[in-house]
Amino acid sequence: MTAKKPVYPYIPNSAPDVKEEMLRTVGAKSIDELYADIPANLRFKGKLNLPDPLLSESELVRHIEGLLAKNSSTRDYLSFLGAGCWQHHVPAVCDEINSRGEFLTAYAGEPYEDHGRFQALFEYQSMMGELLNMDVVNVPNYDGFQAGGTALRMACRLTGRQKVLVVSMIGSDLLSKLRDFLKPDIAMEMLPYQPDTGLVDLLALETRLSDEIAAVYFENPSYLGFIETQGDQIAALAHARGALCVVSVDPISLGVLNPPVDYGADIVCGDIQPLGIHMLYGGGHGGFIATRDDERFVMQFPSRLFGIAPTVVEGEYGFGDVAYERTSFALREEGKEWVGTAAALWGITAGVYLALMGPEGMVEIGERIMQRTRYAMMKVAAIPGFHLPFEGSHHFNEFVVNFDATGRKVADINRSLLKKGIFGGKDLSLEFPQLGQSALFCITEIHSQVDIDCLVSTLQEVLE
């Protein structure tokens, strides 16, 4: 008896009679004939090691919920993890607005089917411009990593140079992405830092600057939480040699810190995840790039820019693309970079967050984060055997703790903390071996004094 060929409920056209009709239509005798151009040794002949198919929706729901139940969530644990994706409070209205059908499904709507998406993103850009004290802000691209790579490529096109200086105190993930984004035509050199403060070594910067350098790139606040207080000197040294200053900034810090343009930045970039967006399994990110309103800079943006213009009806305005001819949509393969799917939904979400907070709210949340970070640093530093490598620097939202004197590894301490319902700091021992057994702890506005005291007492307990 011939076995029946399978029909897969979630795969279109999997019924045998439908497959045969499709093969007849294209003039092929079998599925294998469609892949004849692929060498036989590259074609998989056996069966994939897959479980039996789920044939009902209820089975599928049970299976997925079982997988999700294995996850340890920051909703269930007290978390002090950060390092590029932070647990901030997300107002309910942010989720309400970004779940509306006209925004959630507006993948590539144009004015005739837009339902306000262009205006919402224009408002986001305007509020980000006010926060950054810049004139032009893009529709968000994938994430802050891409924004950093794009900003450096913009700097190279603007200066006609093919080398950039990047401060070495950045995360390994960002470093990897920048290298990938810049190769093969742009060289990247790393700048050393002052070991006691973590700040850029200005003497080394001055020595390495030359007429070949297109840009100097640094983060502020840094990946390790301290604030770079030499921004004006870094920018001045770069400008003196014809290079641009590119700064990546955490936007939620700008209620208390000066925007980078105030100390000389030419291009500012970063990630909008702190602005009303949840931590989402690696998602929930959107990259921003900002410059002044200078045509030379504006025309180097590869991503979309939305603007406002009067319509033929007096008193009415429309929203749409600015300088569309510079994008890959218009230039195709001649475009500066490929532009496709963007993180526009997160831009709308960040716009809602900024509108809710307003200038006073951004100041209040920034002050709260700085105060609680300093409190946590003081409490942790008082634990015997703990050392804060950059304690003398100003910090925003994160700080490094070294455990060398305890004789314990970060991984061991974090395992002990997890058993007590706490996610400890990110293990830095592989990323920054020069820091020894160190971890990066994150404090945001959601952490109360009670939470911080709980962390401190639990750390003391696991060390006994």
Buried (B, 14 or more C-beta within 10 A) or exposed (E): EEEEEEEEEEEEEEBEEEBEEEBEEEEEEEEEEEEEEEEEEEEEEEEEEEEEEBEEEEEBEEEEEEEEEEEEEBEEBBBBBBBBBBBBEBEEBBBEBBEBEEBEEBEEBEEEEBBBBBBBBBBBBBBBBBBBBBBBBBBBBBBBBBBBBBBBBBBBBBBEBEBBBBBBBBBEEBBEBBEEBBEEEBBBEBBBBBEEBBBBBBEBBEEBBEEBBBBBBBBBBBBBBBBBBBBBBBBEBBBEBBBBBBBBBBBBBBBBBEBBBEBBBBBBBBBBBBBBBBBEEEBBBBBBBBBBEEEEBBBBBBBBBBBBEEEEEEEEEBBBBBBEEBBBBEEEEEBBBEBEEBBBBBBBBBBBBBBEBEEEBBBBBBEBBBBBBBBBBEBBEEBEBBBBBBBEBBBBBBBBBBBBEBEBBBEBBBEBBEEBEBBBBBBBBEBBEEBBBBBBBBBBBBBEEEBBEBBBEBBBEBBE
